[in-house]
């Protein structure tokens, strides 16, 4: 245990966050995301949801302020009637972690998969909400 580190962050995930540099991307993936087949580095957090991890990661890792959209959400497939209230929750949580006002981009599904394959890591969660995948671009940690 360490003081000030959210307990939801495993040693493996902390290591990944420490290794990431400015501009590297990490995907917090829902339970339906094909994480194992789309990850260069796979971190398993099956017992947790994306919102809790978003808060924990956001507490330690800034988002990139040098790009237009440091947060990416997987766009719904055209014609899919699924509701996505979790996207509003993400906006609220980003605000609470000091990352409010960051532009959130919607990324077409296949393009999201391509970016996931190129991302530094994919975190496989147990999140049950649909279209709950979020891509985060790491910013600069200022002393």
N, C-alpha and C positions, 0 to 999 in steps of 0.2 A: 504494500500500500504506500501511496505517496500523498502528501497533503496537496490539495488544490487541483488534483487530477480527477475528472469525473470517473466514477467507478465503472461506468458502462464501457469505457475504453480499455480494451484488452492490451497486454504488453505487445502483442503482434501489431495491433492497429496503431498504438503509440509509436512503434518503430517505423511503420510506414509513413505516418505523419511527419516524423522527424527527418526521414530520408527525402521527402518531397521538397522540391525547390520551387521558386517562383515560376508560375505558368504551368506547373504540373497539374494534372486533373485526377480527381478521385470520384468514383461513382458510388453512391449509396443506393443499392438496388433492392427493389421489393422482392417478395417471395416468388413471384412468377418470372422474374428476369433470368435469362440463361447465363448466370454469372460464371459458372465453371468454364463454359465454352467461349466466353468473351473476355476473360481476364488474363492479363500478363502476370499479375499478382492477385491472388484471391485471399480475402480475409473473411472468415465466417463469423457472423454475429446473429445466428438464426433465432435466438431467443429475444431479440430486440426489434423494435420498429424504427423506421427511418426518422420520424420526428425527434425521438430522444437522441439518436446518433447525430442528427443535424445540429442540435443544441450543443452536444458535447464536443463535436469537431469544431463548430463555430467558436467555442470558448477558447480554443487553443490555436486555431489556424485562421489567419485573415484571408479574405477573398481578394482577388486581383482587381485593383483599382485602375489598371492600365488598359483594360479591355472593356468593350461595350457590354458584354453579357457574361459575367463570371459565374452565373448560375444557369444551368440548363435543365429543363424538364422534358421528358419524352412526350411529344405531341400525341394526341389521340389519333387513332387510325380513322380516316374519313368515314363518316357514317356510323361510327361507334357511338352509341347513346349513353355510355358510362358517364356518371357524374364524377367530378374530381374535386371534392371539397378539401382534400388534403393539400392542394396547391395553395389555397388561401391560408391554411395552417402554416405552410412553409414560409409564406410572406411574413406572417406574424412572428414566427420563430426567428427568422433572419433579422427582423427589427430588434427583437429582444437580445440578440447576440451582438448587436452593434453593426450589423451588416444590412440594415434597412436602407432603402433607397437604391440598392444595387439592382440593375436591370436583370430581369429573369427572361431568358429566351426560351422559346418552345422549339425543340429540335425534332425533326421528322424521325420516325421510328428507326429506319435503316441507318440513317446518319448517326443517330444516337448510338446504335450498336457499333458502328465504325469508331466513333469517339471512345466508346467503352473499351474496345480492343486496343486502342492507342493510349488509354489512360494509365497512369502510374499504378493504380490499383482499383479493384472492384470489391466493395464490401457487400457480401450477401447477407441480407437481413431476413427476418421472418415477417416483414410487413405484409399485411393482407390487403391493403387498399390497392386498387388498380391504378395504373399510371402514376405510381408513387416513386419512380426512379428520379434521382436528382444527381446532376453532375456539377462538381464544384471545382473551380480553378483557383489554385492557391496563390495568394498574394505575397507581398514582402512583409516580413516581420521587422518592424522598426524598433530599435533599441530605446 
